[in-house]
Amino acid sequence: MKKLFLLIAFISLALYSCRKDEPVASNGVNLKFSTDTVFLDTVFTSIGSSTYNLRVFNPSEDKVILDRVYINNPAGFYTMNVNGTAGNDLKDVEILGKDSIHIFVEVKHNKKPTSLNFIAEDSIIFVNKGTTQNVKLVTTVRDAYFHFPNSFVLIGGTPIPYSIIAPENQTTTWPNDKPHVVYGYGVVDENANFNIPAGTEVYFHQNSGMWVFEGATLKIAENAISGIGDSVIFAGDRLEPFYEDVPGQWGGVLGGLFIQGNSGNHIINNTVIKNATTALRLDSNVNSLTTLTNSYILNSSRVGIYGGFGNLKAENVVVANAGVHLLYAFGGSYDFTNCTFANYWQGGTRSGGGVTLSNYLELVDENNQTYRLVRDLNQANFSNCLIVGNNQEELSILEDNSGALEYFLQYNMIDIFDDVDDRAYDIDDQTHFQNNLFNKEPDFINASENVYALDSASQATDQGTVSKQTPIDIIGYPRLDGQPDLGAYERKY
């Protein structure tokens, strides 16, 4: 073994010596590039991009020593790293014969923008014994309102950075002329009225979110009409296409949009909440109502809607793809009409139903003893809904007999275990289940692309009850034929 090791070391040294001693090109060599223009995707001012890789090839048999590799405006928007060496102006860069080097490029724009959206351009210059070549760098930079934390609060020993975005006892309306980018938690303070108009884009940095205090009132796109556009966007602040559908990009220990305690009645309308940890969390506000309409909650790494003794009325809502639950209702009151719960999570195995109704939560005390916290589930009604996914069971019902557990599902399509012992609830119990379809195919147009409109072959067509239908669907299409479809979409053809 020792001899073999010495032989390998000798061969490696010999090969290295041969490469090191290869002749150097005496004249300029026309290098080849993996692209003539590096397009870096859209970024906000002050927020860096992903790293982009430019490969530079030496077509010559001889080694090339570049006199200089530099960014044309070294104090501009871009930074680079050449084969592990950072710098915007490097000299004597070697490329062995028939070999290549990697240049990693990032963009970070800190200057005051001249317009809301503009193109940042530069180039990397290669100087090689009288031969000069360049590769262009191009990206779109968006201006934004930035909300940075200026204080923090300790919760369970964890510091929560925050800023006040809606002061106490005041009415605040965010402008929608450019996006808002939130770092830490943006707090809607006690007794504040906070309005987010239609067309507002809100982006959250990692571990950030929005925190609505007890006594405050939140109104999102209050008067917007479904299907007309002007959606409010809640998403992570990485705009590159790679991050378009990546779950868990934002939402700290409190979740993404966290509505705490009792207050005025909240309205969330025409809103897309995507790629969070827990997207919407309602905590101990059973005496105030949150109305969620014409909205999408997509790609949550943990939970789409978490109700901890919450009070929610939802119509025309799509909740899709979550790593644990689409809806976890732990106590409180909930009413869903023409909603689509579709969990086709591809990020790993998940246990339990996409929709879980429970009147207890199992916790561990300081002595490592398990105990149950019981909260009455006063109401959980589902009408004209889809509760489907890629698990055999997408509806779980967890009951502690010491508390109330009231639920009623009528005219829905639900994926369940066939065996009553496996699911632990009786679908023949008319006090809880009436006129539902079980284990049928919804036939969405393209669930993998988050398109949950119904295909022409869908078994959910015309299966709803007109007594509970919403008059128009999530995109503004009317339900007029007296036979509503299940879910948030009314089929058009």
RODO-2510 file (C-alpha; in nm, 4 decimals, decimal comma):
residues 493
     n   res          X          Y          Z
     1     m     0,0000     0,0000     0,0000
     2     k     0,2826     0,2432     0,0838
     3     k     0,4517     0,1718    -0,2503
     4     l     0,1229     0,2238    -0,4333
     5     f     0,0719     0,5582    -0,2595
     6     l     0,4245     0,6720    -0,3528
     7     l     0,3673     0,5660    -0,7139
     8     i     0,0426     0,7642    -0,7370
     9     a     0,2075     1,0674    -0,5795
    10     f     0,5001     1,0428    -0,8251
    11     i     0,2678     1,0156    -1,1284
    12     s     0,0578     1,3104    -1,0060
    13     l     0,3711     1,5204    -0,9551
    14     a     0,5003     1,4265    -1,2994
    15     l     0,1704     1,5183    -1,4642
    16     y     0,1575     1,8463    -1,2736
    17     s     0,5162     1,9252    -1,3773
    18     c     0,4317     1,8567    -1,7419
    19     r     0,1303     2,0891    -1,7242
    20     k     0,3285     2,3527    -1,5418
    21     d     0,6048     2,3498    -1,8004
    22     e     0,3840     2,3650    -2,1099
    23     p     0,4705     2,6528    -2,3451
    24     v     0,3011     2,9898    -2,3081
    25     a     0,1285     3,1400    -2,6097
    26     s     0,3398     3,4263    -2,7420
    27     n     0,0535     3,5927    -2,9294
    28     g    -0,3002     3,6817    -2,8344
    29     v    -0,5436     3,3892    -2,8406
    30     n    -0,9138     3,4304    -2,9192
    31     l    -1,0814     3,2789    -2,6174
    32     k    -1,4200     3,1085    -2,6338
    33     f    -1,6989     3,1680    -2,3850
    34     s    -1,9961     2,9659    -2,2656
    35     t    -2,2090     3,2695    -2,3554
    36     d    -2,1490     3,6127    -2,5016
    37     t    -2,3915     3,7744    -2,2562
    38     v    -2,4561     3,6819    -1,8935
    39     f    -2,8181     3,7610    -1,8107
    40     l    -2,8592     3,7932    -1,4349
    41     d    -3,2224     3,7758    -1,3351
    42     t    -3,4197     4,0626    -1,1849
    43     v    -3,3110     4,1854    -0,8421
    44     f    -3,4150     4,4583    -0,6012
    45     t    -3,1853     4,7469    -0,5213
    46     s    -2,9537     4,6479    -0,2320
    47     i    -3,0314     4,2757    -0,2626
    48     g    -2,7727     4,0493    -0,4207
    49     s    -2,8458     3,8010    -0,6943
    50     s    -2,7685     3,4351    -0,7224
    51     t    -2,4219     3,3476    -0,8527
    52     y    -2,3904     3,2992    -1,2279
    53     n    -2,1147     3,0953    -1,3895
    54     l    -1,9279     3,2037    -1,7009
    55     r    -1,6867     2,9478    -1,8427
    56     v    -1,3863     3,0718    -2,0417
    57     f    -1,2160     2,8252    -2,2801
    58     n    -0,8601     2,8324    -2,4163
    59     p    -0,8731     2,6608    -2,7596
    60     s    -0,4939     2,6738    -2,7989
    61     e    -0,2513     2,3938    -2,7190
    62     d    -0,0392     2,6499    -2,5352
    63     k    -0,1027     2,8013    -2,1965
    64     v    -0,2507     3,1512    -2,2029
    65     i    -0,1621     3,4108    -1,9427
    66     l    -0,4189     3,6877    -1,9557
    67     d    -0,2648     4,0279    -1,8925
    68     r    -0,5848     4,1480    -1,7303
    69     v    -0,9428     4,0380    -1,6575
    70     y    -1,1608     4,3154    -1,5262
    71     i    -1,5139     4,4482    -1,4996
    72     n    -1,5366     4,7585    -1,7134
    73     n    -1,6875     4,9613    -1,4285
    74     p    -1,5294     4,8057    -1,1176
    75     a    -1,7340     5,0302    -0,8875
    76     g    -2,0609     4,9459    -1,0650
    77     f    -2,3288     4,6844    -1,0115
    78     y    -2,1307     4,3612    -1,0443
    79     t    -1,8726     4,1569    -0,8578
    80     m    -1,6775     3,8563    -0,9815
    81     n    -1,4606     3,5706    -0,8668
    82     v    -1,2138     3,4119    -1,1099
    83     n    -1,1306     3,0500    -1,0245
    84     g    -1,1531     3,1187    -0,6528
    85     t    -0,9914     3,4634    -0,6537
    86     a    -1,2304     3,7491    -0,5799
    87     g    -1,1788     4,0851    -0,7417
    88     n    -1,3086     4,3081    -1,0152
    89     d    -0,9650     4,3683    -1,1701
    90     l    -0,7221     4,0738    -1,1825
    91     k    -0,3885     4,0314    -1,3630
    92     d    -0,1870     3,7341    -1,4919
    93     v    -0,4777     3,4914    -1,5022
    94     e    -0,3665     3,1529    -1,6396
    95     i    -0,5649     2,9164    -1,8605
    96     l    -0,3890     2,5935    -1,9488
    97     g    -0,3936     2,4664    -2,3060
    98     k    -0,7269     2,3121    -2,4097
    99     d    -0,8575     2,3961    -2,0643
   100     s    -1,0968     2,6464    -1,9101
   101     i    -1,1577     2,8642    -1,6075
   102     h    -1,4782     2,9613    -1,4263
   103     i    -1,5835     3,3184    -1,3540
   104     f    -1,8605     3,3589    -1,0994
   105     v    -2,0615     3,6796    -1,1265
   106     e    -2,3104     3,8413    -0,8888
   107     v    -2,5011     4,1672    -0,8958
   108     k    -2,5675     4,3995    -0,6054
   109     h    -2,6951     4,7465    -0,6749
   110     n    -2,6756     5,0021    -0,3944
   111     k    -2,7151     5,3274    -0,5818
   112     k    -3,0289     5,5392    -0,5852
   113     p    -3,2215     5,4306    -0,8944
   114     t    -3,3100     5,6687    -1,1718
   115     s    -3,6416     5,4917    -1,2356
   116     l    -3,8596     5,2212    -1,0809
   117     n    -3,7214     4,9562    -1,3164
   118     f    -3,4083     4,9884    -1,5228
   119     i    -3,1453     4,7787    -1,6964
   120     a    -2,8036     4,7503    -1,5344
   121     e    -2,5326     4,6779    -1,7913
   122     d    -2,1581     4,6225    -1,7780
   123     s    -1,9005     4,3853    -1,9272
   124     i    -1,6044     4,1679    -1,8351
   125     i    -1,2954     4,2634    -2,0391
   126     f    -1,0244     4,0092    -2,1284
   127     v    -0,6857     4,1490    -2,2369
   128     n    -0,4466     3,8964    -2,3849
   129     k    -0,1267     4,0205    -2,5589
   130     g    -0,3013     4,2768    -2,7738
   131     t    -0,6227     4,0776    -2,8115
   132     t    -0,9204     4,2263    -2,6277
   133     q    -1,2543     4,0490    -2,5869
   134     n    -1,5587     4,1085    -2,3697
   135     v    -1,8662     3,9386    -2,2308
   136     k    -2,1683     4,1529    -2,1513
   137     l    -2,3456     4,1566    -1,8151
   138     v    -2,7139     4,2494    -1,8092
   139     t    -2,9817     4,2493    -1,5389
   140     t    -3,3021     4,4291    -1,4483
   141     v    -3,2980     4,6204    -1,1193
   142     r    -3,6230     4,7110    -0,9427
   143     d    -3,6595     4,9877    -0,6923
   144     a    -3,8656     4,9160    -0,3804
   145     y    -3,9741     5,0418    -0,0417
   146     f    -3,7535     4,8709     0,2165
   147     h    -3,8686     4,7995     0,5719
   148     f    -3,5736     4,7133     0,7957
   149     p    -3,6018     4,6046     1,1616
   150     n    -3,5042     4,8589     1,4243
   151     s    -3,5893     4,6617     1,7374
   152     f    -3,6438     4,3070     1,8590
   153     v    -3,8478     4,1124     2,1109
   154     l    -3,7554     3,7845     2,2793
   155     i    -4,0096     3,5037     2,2447
   156     g    -3,9126     3,1780     2,4134
   157     g    -3,5523     3,2976     2,4164
   158     t    -3,5531     3,3621     2,0415
   159     p    -3,4990     3,7228     1,9275
   160     i    -3,7625     3,8409     1,6776
   161     p    -3,6429     4,1486     1,4848
   162     y    -3,9213     4,3837     1,3773
   163     s    -4,0225     4,7280     1,2595
   164     i    -4,3564     4,9072     1,2970
   165     i    -4,5170     4,9332     0,9540
   166     a    -4,8551     5,0530     1,0837
   167     p    -4,8326     5,2623     1,4043
   168     e    -5,0695     5,2269     1,6984
   169     n    -5,4072     5,4037     1,6688
   170     q    -5,3385     5,5193     1,3133
   171     t    -5,4630     5,4276     0,9670
   172     t    -5,1836     5,3362     0,7278
   173     t    -5,2178     5,2596     0,3580
   174     w    -4,9185     5,1344     0,1678
   175     p    -4,8560     5,2824    -0,1768
   176     n    -4,8536     5,0289    -0,4594
   177     d    -4,6381     5,2206    -0,7097
   178     k    -4,3397     4,9952    -0,6338
   179     p    -4,2813     4,6752    -0,4332
   180     h    -4,2318     4,6580    -0,0578
   181     v    -3,9461     4,4447     0,0773
   182     v    -3,9656     4,3440     0,4446
   183     y    -3,6740     4,2342     0,6621
   184     g    -3,7629     4,0826     0,9984
   185     y    -4,1288     4,1177     1,0952
   186     g    -4,3367     4,4107     0,9770
   187     v    -4,5660     4,4839     1,2730
   188     v    -4,9192     4,6193     1,2507
   189     d    -4,9423     4,7685     1,5987
   190     e    -5,2307     4,7608     1,8456
   191     n    -5,5481     4,9370     1,7293
   192     a    -5,3902     5,0228     1,3935
   193     n    -5,5828     5,0055     1,0675
   194     f    -5,3599     4,8758     0,7905
   195     n    -5,4647     4,8774     0,4250
   196     i    -5,2789     4,7044     0,1424
   197     p    -5,4436     4,8098    -0,1849
   198     a    -5,4898     4,5896    -0,4896
   199     g    -5,1810     4,5568    -0,7058
   200     t    -4,9311     4,5766    -0,4176
   201     e    -4,6309     4,3447    -0,4265
   202     v    -4,4854     4,2490    -0,0871
   203     y    -4,1630     4,0503    -0,0691
   204     f    -4,0118     3,9071     0,2467
   205     h    -3,6501     3,8279     0,3219
   206     q    -3,5597     3,4926     0,4745
   207     n    -3,7120     3,4416     0,8231
   208     s    -3,9311     3,7499     0,7797
   209     g    -4,3067     3,8018     0,7872
   210     m    -4,5971     4,0264     0,8869
   211     w    -4,7296     4,0382     1,2429
   212     v    -5,0780     4,1786     1,3088
   213     f    -5,1130     4,2586     1,6796
   214     e    -5,4250     4,2148     1,8887
   215     g    -5,6655     4,5033     1,8332
   216     a    -5,5336     4,5861     1,4849
   217     t    -5,7299     4,5509     1,1613
   218     l    -5,5873     4,4310     0,8303
   219     k    -5,7532     4,4923     0,4923
   220     i    -5,5899     4,3477     0,1789
   221     a    -5,7382     4,4379    -0,1636
   222     e    -6,0694     4,4947     0,0107
   223     n    -6,2697     4,6049    -0,2936
   224     a    -6,0861     4,4210    -0,5706
   225     i    -6,2984     4,2072    -0,8050
   226     s    -6,1870     3,8497    -0,8657
   227     g    -6,0567     3,7790    -1,2128
   228     i    -5,9862     4,1434    -1,2956
   229     g    -5,6226     4,1252    -1,1889
   230     d    -5,4469     4,3546    -0,9430
   231     s    -5,3620     4,0677    -0,7097
   232     v    -5,1614     4,1382    -0,3980
   233     i    -4,8457     3,9254    -0,3905
   234     f    -4,6819     3,7933    -0,0739
   235     a    -4,3626     3,6055    -0,1640
   236     g    -3,9911     3,5693    -0,0933
   237     d    -3,7537     3,8414    -0,2118
   238     r    -3,5535     3,6231    -0,4510
   239     l    -3,6841     3,7026    -0,7976
   240     e    -3,4699     3,4612    -0,9997
   241     p    -3,6739     3,1987    -1,1898
   242     f    -3,5100     2,9200    -0,9865
   243     y    -3,6935     3,0475    -0,6772
   244     e    -4,0331     3,0803    -0,8442
   245     d    -4,1844     2,7790    -0,6642
   246     v    -3,9334     2,6987    -0,3877
   247     p    -4,1152     2,6511    -0,0523
   248     g    -3,9970     2,7936     0,2786
   249     q    -3,8263     3,1091     0,1530
   250     w    -3,9836     3,3369     0,4154
   251     g    -4,1759     3,3207     0,7393
   252     g    -3,9894     3,3092     1,0709
   253     v    -4,0793     3,1386     1,3977
   254     l    -4,4201     3,3108     1,3965
   255     g    -4,5006     3,2029     1,0436
   256     g    -4,5562     3,4242     0,7408
   257     l    -4,8721     3,6321     0,7858
   258     f    -4,9385     3,6055     1,1602
   259     i    -5,2689     3,7444     1,2919
   260     q    -5,2603     3,7427     1,6705
   261     g    -5,5465     3,7837     1,9158
   262     n    -5,8898     3,9368     1,8800
   263     s    -5,9344     4,2582     1,6881
   264     g    -6,1428     4,4019     1,4090
   265     n    -6,2565     4,1895     1,1189
   266     h    -5,9728     4,1218     0,8742
   267     i    -6,0153     4,0996     0,4971
   268     i    -5,7730     3,9144     0,2706
   269     n    -5,8912     3,9293    -0,0893
   270     n    -5,7317     3,8697    -0,4308
   271     t    -5,4056     3,7696    -0,2650
   272     v    -5,1348     3,5206    -0,3578
   273     i    -4,9322     3,3952    -0,0597
   274     k    -4,6608     3,1629    -0,1813
   275     n    -4,3353     2,9918    -0,0858
   276     a    -4,3635     3,0566     0,2892
   277     t    -4,3032     2,8257     0,5858
   278     t    -4,6485     2,8577     0,7441
   279     a    -4,8316     3,0987     0,5140
   280     l    -5,1279     3,2199     0,7223
   281     r    -5,1460     3,1762     1,0984
   282     l    -5,4502     3,2716     1,3043
   283     d    -5,3823     3,2590     1,6770
   284     s    -5,6400     3,3017     1,9554
   285     n    -5,8774     3,5251     1,7589
   286     v    -6,1982     3,3248     1,7681
   287     n    -6,3948     3,6399     1,8591
   288     s    -6,2927     3,8285     1,5455
   289     l    -6,3426     3,7158     1,1858
   290     t    -6,0879     3,6831     0,9067
   291     t    -6,2471     3,6664     0,5618
   292     l    -6,0303     3,5082     0,2915
   293     t    -6,1607     3,5303    -0,0654
   294     n    -6,0435     3,4781    -0,4246
   295     s    -5,6921     3,3915    -0,3117
   296     y    -5,4122     3,1378    -0,3497
   297     i    -5,1875     2,9891    -0,0798
   298     l    -4,9165     2,7895    -0,2538
   299     n    -4,5985     2,5942    -0,1796
   300     s    -4,5768     2,6187     0,1998
   301     s    -4,2922     2,4171     0,3471
   302     r    -4,4993     2,3441     0,6606
   303     v    -4,8625     2,4601     0,6737
   304     g    -5,0799     2,6624     0,4384
   305     i    -5,3369     2,7808     0,6959
   306     y    -5,2794     2,7218     1,0669
   307     g    -5,5741     2,8016     1,2916
   308     g    -5,4927     2,7985     1,6599
   309     f    -5,8386     2,8857     1,7943
   310     g    -5,8957     3,1025     1,4890
   311     n    -6,2090     3,2263     1,3149
   312     l    -6,1975     3,2062     0,9349
   313     k    -6,4514     3,2326     0,6539
   314     a    -6,3090     3,1383     0,3121
   315     e    -6,4605     3,1435    -0,0366
   316     n    -6,2949     3,0737    -0,3719
   317     v    -5,9560     2,9868    -0,2233
   318     v    -5,6895     2,7482    -0,3538
   319     v    -5,4573     2,6028    -0,0887
   320     a    -5,2040     2,3791    -0,2586
   321     n    -4,8836     2,1909    -0,1824
   322     a    -4,7621     2,1979     0,1763
   323     g    -4,4984     1,9862     0,3470
   324     v    -4,7212     1,9023     0,6457
   325     h    -5,0801     2,0353     0,6212
   326     l    -5,2777     2,2554     0,3853
   327     l    -5,5095     2,3386     0,6755
   328     y    -5,4597     2,2613     1,0418
   329     a    -5,7646     2,3707     1,2422
   330     f    -5,6932     2,3397     1,6138
   331     g    -6,0028     2,4712     1,7870
   332     g    -6,2024     2,7719     1,6736
   333     s    -6,4502     2,8279     1,3925
   334     y    -6,4065     2,7766     1,0161
   335     d    -6,6296     2,7921     0,7108
   336     f    -6,5118     2,7013     0,3595
   337     t    -6,7170     2,7341     0,0409
   338     n    -6,5970     2,6478    -0,3103
   339     c    -6,2381     2,6010    -0,1944
   340     t    -5,9720     2,3738    -0,3419
   341     f    -5,7383     2,1903    -0,1050
   342     a    -5,4913     2,0021    -0,3256
   343     n    -5,1741     1,8577    -0,1789
   344     y    -4,9380     1,7080    -0,4355
   345     w    -4,6265     1,7811    -0,2321
   346     q    -4,3092     1,6535    -0,3976
   347     g    -4,0585     1,7552    -0,1313
   348     g    -4,0663     1,4271     0,0618
   349     t    -4,3017     1,2029     0,2584
   350     r    -4,5768     1,3682     0,4620
   351     s    -4,8010     1,2030     0,7199
   352     g    -5,1554     1,2936     0,8138
   353     g    -5,4189     1,4625     0,6045
   354     g    -5,3871     1,7703     0,3920
   355     v    -5,6810     1,8998     0,5966
   356     t    -5,6711     1,8200     0,9682
   357     l    -5,9488     1,9091     1,2138
   358     s    -5,8580     1,8755     1,5800
   359     n    -5,9700     1,9894     1,9246
   360     y    -5,6414     1,9066     2,0948
   361     l    -5,2701     1,9545     2,0593
   362     e    -5,0095     1,7323     2,2220
   363     l    -4,7258     1,9238     2,3876
   364     v    -4,4243     1,8480     2,6061
   365     d    -4,3701     2,0253     2,9406
   366     e    -4,0415     2,1210     3,1086
   367     n    -4,0227     1,7733     3,2645
   368     n    -4,0419     1,6148     2,9201
   369     q    -4,3914     1,4869     2,9950
   370     t    -4,6503     1,4817     2,7168
   371     y    -4,9834     1,6516     2,7829
   372     r    -5,2838     1,7603     2,5795
   373     l    -5,4037     2,1145     2,5327
   374     v    -5,7743     2,0997     2,4460
   375     r    -5,9574     2,3752     2,2579
   376     d    -6,3146     2,3464     2,1376
   377     l    -6,3573     2,3203     1,7622
   378     n    -6,6892     2,5027     1,7522
   379     q    -6,7441     2,4774     1,3777
   380     a    -6,5695     2,3427     1,0688
   381     n    -6,7980     2,3556     0,7657
   382     f    -6,7000     2,2587     0,4115
   383     s    -6,9352     2,2981     0,1140
   384     n    -6,8592     2,2538    -0,2569
   385     c    -6,4924     2,1921    -0,1781
   386     l    -6,2167     1,9626    -0,3022
   387     i    -5,9951     1,7916    -0,0417
   388     v    -5,7590     1,5827    -0,2539
   389     g    -5,3929     1,4977    -0,2999
   390     n    -5,1315     1,2290    -0,3473
   391     n    -5,1794     1,0694    -0,0035
   392     q    -5,4412     0,7998     0,0406
   393     e    -5,6068     1,0065     0,3139
   394     e    -5,6346     1,3867     0,2866
   395     l    -5,8842     1,4451     0,5691
   396     s    -5,7829     1,3756     0,9299
   397     i    -6,0111     1,4273     1,2294
   398     l    -5,8561     1,4175     1,5770
   399     e    -6,0886     1,4257     1,8767
   400     d    -6,0457     1,4488     2,2522
   401     n    -6,3783     1,3689     2,4200
   402     s    -6,3251     1,6351     2,6860
   403     g    -6,3770     1,9106     2,4286
   404     a    -6,6228     1,9975     2,1512
   405     l    -6,5545     1,8883     1,7934
   406     e    -6,8219     2,0144     1,5558
   407     y    -6,7798     1,9704     1,1815
   408     f    -7,0035     1,9291     0,8784
   409     l    -6,9017     1,8432     0,5222
   410     q    -7,1578     1,8517     0,2399
   411     y    -7,1140     1,8272    -0,1362
   412     n    -6,7376     1,7831    -0,1365
   413     m    -6,4885     1,5501    -0,3031
   414     i    -6,2592     1,3964    -0,0422
   415     d    -5,9727     1,1472    -0,0485
   416     i    -6,0058     0,9099     0,2485
   417     f    -5,8968     0,5692     0,3725
   418     d    -6,1410     0,3013     0,2628
   419     d    -6,1211     0,1258     0,5989
   420     v    -6,3182     0,3031     0,8723
   421     d    -6,0703     0,1814     1,1359
   422     d    -5,7865     0,3528     0,9540
   423     r    -5,9604     0,6888     0,9272
   424     a    -6,1334     0,6850     1,2713
   425     y    -6,4499     0,8655     1,1537
   426     d    -6,7756     0,7465     1,0012
   427     i    -6,8688     0,8946     0,6621
   428     d    -7,2207     0,7503     0,7009
   429     d    -7,2853     0,9749     1,0011
   430     q    -7,5366     1,2260     0,8577
   431     t    -7,4633     1,4773     1,1327
   432     h    -7,1157     1,5227     0,9850
   433     f    -7,1234     1,4038     0,6208
   434     q    -7,3863     1,4519     0,3497
   435     n    -7,3730     1,4119    -0,0292
   436     n    -6,9957     1,3854    -0,0584
   437     l    -6,7884     1,2063    -0,3215
   438     f    -6,5036     0,9902    -0,1963
   439     n    -6,1842     0,8874    -0,3737
   440     k    -6,2773     1,0296    -0,7137
   441     e    -6,0519     1,2082    -0,9620
   442     p    -6,0667     1,5890    -0,9718
   443     d    -5,8737     1,5977    -1,3043
   444     f    -5,7081     1,9348    -1,2732
   445     i    -5,5736     2,0894    -1,5912
   446     n    -5,2159     2,0936    -1,4606
   447     a    -5,1607     2,0473    -1,0871
   448     s    -4,7827     2,0288    -1,1331
   449     e    -4,7947     2,3920    -1,2515
   450     n    -5,0434     2,4975    -0,9811
   451     v    -5,3281     2,5207    -1,2329
   452     y    -5,6331     2,3845    -1,0488
   453     a    -5,9048     2,4592    -1,3018
   454     l    -6,1089     2,1479    -1,3864
   455     d    -6,0522     1,9469    -1,6999
   456     s    -6,3479     1,8421    -1,9136
   457     a    -6,3303     1,4881    -1,7700
   458     s    -6,3430     1,5997    -1,4074
   459     q    -6,5772     1,4124    -1,1762
   460     a    -6,6127     1,7337    -0,9734
   461     t    -6,8210     1,9016    -1,2450
   462     d    -7,1824     1,9935    -1,1503
   463     q    -7,1545     1,8149    -0,8144
   464     g    -7,2106     2,1112    -0,5797
   465     t    -7,5143     2,2567    -0,4106
   466     v    -7,6544     2,5862    -0,5326
   467     s    -7,7629     2,6741    -0,1784
   468     k    -7,3992     2,7228    -0,0771
   469     q    -7,2314     2,8294    -0,4022
   470     t    -7,0418     3,1526    -0,4518
   471     p    -7,1871     3,3571    -0,7413
   472     i    -6,8556     3,3857    -0,9290
   473     d    -6,5429     3,1726    -0,9146
   474     i    -6,1831     3,2600    -0,8267
   475     i    -6,1152     3,4164    -1,1664
   476     g    -6,4487     3,5975    -1,1957
   477     y    -6,6317     3,3375    -1,4048
   478     p    -7,0032     3,3213    -1,3111
   479     r    -7,1778     3,0186    -1,1648
   480     l    -7,5128     3,0523    -1,3384
   481     d    -7,6334     2,7092    -1,4437
   482     g    -7,7653     2,5975    -1,1042
   483     q    -7,5129     2,3122    -1,0951
   484     p    -7,1961     2,4503    -0,9397
   485     d    -6,8691     2,2660    -0,9746
   486     l    -6,6645     2,1671    -0,6714
   487     g    -6,3624     2,3749    -0,5812
   488     a    -6,2567     2,7312    -0,6518
   489     y    -6,2965     2,7092    -1,0312
   490     e    -6,6140     2,6802    -1,2345
   491     r    -6,5376     2,4872    -1,5522
   492     k    -6,5748     2,7024    -1,8639
   493     y    -6,6243     2,4311    -2,1269
***
